[in-house]
Amino acid sequence: MINSVQLKNFGPLTELDWQNLGPINLVIGNNGCGKSFLLKAIYSAVRTLEIYKRGNNPNSAADILFDKLYWTFQTKKLGDLVSKSAEAPLSFCVNIDQQNFSYSFGKDTSKAINSLENLAEPRGSSSIYLPSKESLSLHHIILSSREHNQVFGFDDTYFDLAKALQTSFYSININLSISSSAGTSAKTVHADQTVKRECSFEIERDKLEDMLDGRIEFDESEKCWYFKKGRQRFDIGVTAEGIKKVAILDTLLSNGYLNGNSIVFIDEPESALHPDAISKLLDIIALLAKHGIQFFIASHSYAVVKKLYLIAQQQNISIPVLSREGDDWVQSDLLDDFPDNPIIDESIRLYEQEVELAFK
């Protein structure tokens, strides 16, 4: 689990120190304040640790990180990620499972990251970033643009998600076994443990499929996705975006890509979802968090903040919040209080207007 994150001069994030992270973590703020940027920065570090030393991958952690940052942020040179007004280098440190993974580089960095300190163990689990825009309809285009054309357009969060959706449950078992076990008997035990973890999500998957009233399926012969409801099958292009968003999480749980040690980054869970569906989805996220999955959520929705506040109060669990207020990032916890933020302020302002109209 990620315990803390510190960074300086990372694009729009000039300085940030987020401590005491929990199973569910929330970033809130106005458009353009750097919420998605922060989630992608953390994701890039986590995926580096998951790819490093997995299977027969010979690449160094620095090489993997460089590639992940380059394709996630899609800059002409990596040094462009350093804050434009900064004179000091970009620096980043994530404490994961009580061990630090840190790096830094300057504006002239173009080919390699030379300053990296990795005290963290390679991770056997796989994490994922769920972008605000749906990706199932563009699944084959995403894969083609990166696997064949190698061009900017869909960043690595989309590419990783497209690959994860087609991952076989059994290939996940094999990859994890190779990376952390040796010998036939050890592999068998590890595979059995993975099956048990996947089966523990049955309740959550049932709830997700109740929301969907169906499920998505990939047709191998046609190489495309369909939404299946009862005996009917619908093209993914005519399926509602909210259904596709929820179905993606269900698929990643069912195919074994996600397990009890995964970290899930969700950008704007409210996108394309009805408020009732948002509430149900966050209830399911709270259940998954109890199984060990850690969540990082970026949002500018009052409904998301309010629902997570209620979950924290009802279940007596800490939900750390990082909110942008002016030029500063402020830390709070939904277990302690409802945070001050422009999102909340605007909701209150609209409510007060409504009250004024009612008494005219």
Buried (B, 14 or more C-beta within 10 A) or exposed (E): BBBBBBBBBBBEBBBBEBEEBBBBBBBBBEEEBBBBBBBBBBBBBBBBBBBBBBEEEEBBBBBBBBBBBBBBBBBEEBBBBBBEEBEEBBBBBBBBEEEBBBBBBBBEBBEEBEEBEBEBBBBBBBBBBBBBBBBBBBBEBBBBBBEEEEEEEBBBBBBBBBBBBBBEEEEBBBBBBBBBBEEEEEBEEBBEBBBEBBEBBEEBBEBBBEBBEBBBBBEEEEEBBBBEBEEEEBEBEEBBBBBBBBBBBBBBBBBBBBBBBBBBBBBBBBBBBEBEBBBBBBBBBBBBBEBBBBBBBBBBBBBBBBBBBBBBBEEEBBBBBBBBBEEEBBBBBBBEEBBEBBBBEEBEEEEEEEEEEEEE
